[in-house]
Amino acid sequence: MATVIRRFISYTHSTLVDKYCQEQEARDPRIVQAAIQRTELHQSHKDPIDPKKVISIQLLDKNGNRVGTGHLHDDGTSKFRYKQKPPSESPSSGFE
């Protein structure tokens, strides 16, 4: 299954996923890992008012604990929700 996931990401959305993860890591230095939850675009059940389909990415700290979850749209837009307390300079604790 890992091969299928890698192929999907590399051929379909790898640039978007890489860019998004790098931006989130720069925004919050606790983020050092990313785990893609679903490899196909899907309707979010955590954010049902979002009309766009998403790729769900859990962003993790060095211990593998979830810092937050990102929803990446195929047009490059995204939303992020913190699981842990946001850094003091971050205004958001919900999907933005």
C-alpha positions in Angstrom: 0.0 0.0 0.0 2.9 2.4 0.7 3.9 2.2 -3.0 0.4 3.2 -4.1 0.4 6.2 -1.7 3.8 7.3 -2.9 2.8 7.1 -6.5 -0.5 9.0 -6.0 1.3 11.8 -4.1 4.3 12.0 -6.4 2.2 12.0 -9.6 -0.8 14.0 -8.4 -0.2 16.4 -5.6 3.4 16.0 -4.4 4.4 19.6 -5.0 1.3 20.9 -3.2 1.8 18.6 -0.2 5.6 19.3 0.0 5.0 23.1 -0.2 2.2 23.0 2.4 4.2 20.9 4.9 7.2 23.2 4.5 5.0 26.2 5.2 3.5 24.7 8.3 6.9 23.6 9.6 8.2 27.2 9.1 5.1 28.5 10.9 5.4 26.2 13.9 8.9 24.8 14.6 7.4 21.9 16.7 6.2 20.4 13.4 8.8 17.9 12.2 6.8 15.1 10.6 3.7 14.8 8.4 1.3 11.8 8.1 -1.1 11.8 5.2 -4.4 10.4 6.5 -6.2 9.8 3.2 -4.5 9.8 -0.2 -7.5 10.7 -2.3 -9.4 14.0 -2.3 -12.4 13.6 -0.1 -15.1 15.6 1.6 -14.0 16.5 5.1 -16.0 15.0 7.9 -14.2 17.3 10.4 -15.0 20.4 8.5 -18.4 19.7 6.9 -19.0 23.4 5.8 -15.9 23.2 3.5 -17.3 22.7 0.0 -13.9 21.6 -1.4 -12.5 18.2 -1.3 -9.3 17.8 0.7 -6.2 15.7 1.4 -5.9 15.4 5.2 -2.4 15.7 6.7 -1.6 15.3 10.4 1.4 17.4 11.4 3.4 15.9 14.2 6.1 16.9 16.7 9.4 15.0 17.3 7.6 12.5 19.6 4.9 11.7 17.0 2.2 13.7 18.8 -0.2 15.6 16.6 0.4 19.4 16.6 -2.5 19.9 14.2 -4.3 18.8 11.1 -4.2 20.4 7.7 -6.7 20.1 4.9 -5.1 20.8 1.5 -7.3 21.5 -1.5 -6.3 20.6 -5.0 -6.2 24.3 -6.0 -3.5 24.9 -3.4 -5.6 26.6 -0.8 -5.7 25.0 2.7 -7.0 25.1 6.2 -5.3 24.2 9.5 -6.6 23.3 12.9 -4.3 23.0 16.0 -4.6 20.0 18.3 -2.0 21.3 20.7 -2.0 24.8 22.0 -0.9 27.2 19.2 2.3 29.2 19.5 1.6 32.5 21.2 2.0 34.5 18.0 -0.6 32.3 16.1 -4.2 33.8 16.2 -6.0 30.6 15.2 -7.0 27.5 17.1 -9.6 26.3 14.6 -9.7 25.7 10.9 -8.6 28.8 9.1 
